[in-house]
Amino acid sequence: PNVMDEATRLGLQFNGEADINRFLSVYNNFQNNCRMQRNRGHTPREIMEMVPPEERIPKSLSFGPNIRKALADRTMNVEELRQGILTMDNIPSEELRFDMLRQIAEITGSALPQQAHKQKIGRNDPCPCGSGKKYKKCCGR
């Protein structure tokens, strides 16, 4: 739930932006330094300190199924997305930029027309091998 919505529900009233900022600072400090069962008794801050600084920056980002589909069927402008990624200044690492461009290339390169779906052969249909027998008695065994 949203912190401010929860504060309003509890009847907390703030006199201005300075009060809101002070409250959020205390709330964030509490959340980051509180031992949590889901973290096996560690605080979020302790967990973050366990990860070396060079590993805190993401090296890859997976496009979700909707973006993948939009890229594959070209409802999303592929060139515009590619140029946006190339010119973006605030990407945390060049490795991440390269990974996103690689994914775009894979998705759009694999967007080949689908083959016509073959009709499924029923058990009692004639066998497609031409023997004249029913499929279940010939190749369907």
Secondary structure, 3 states (H helix, E strand, C coil): CCHHHHHHHCCCCCCCHHHHHHHHHHHHHHHHHCCCHHHCCCCHHHHHHHCCHHHCCCCCCCCCHHHHHHHHCCCCCHHHHHHHHHHCCCCCCHHHHHHHHHHHHHHHHCCCCCCCCCCCCCCCCECCCCCCCEHHHCCCC
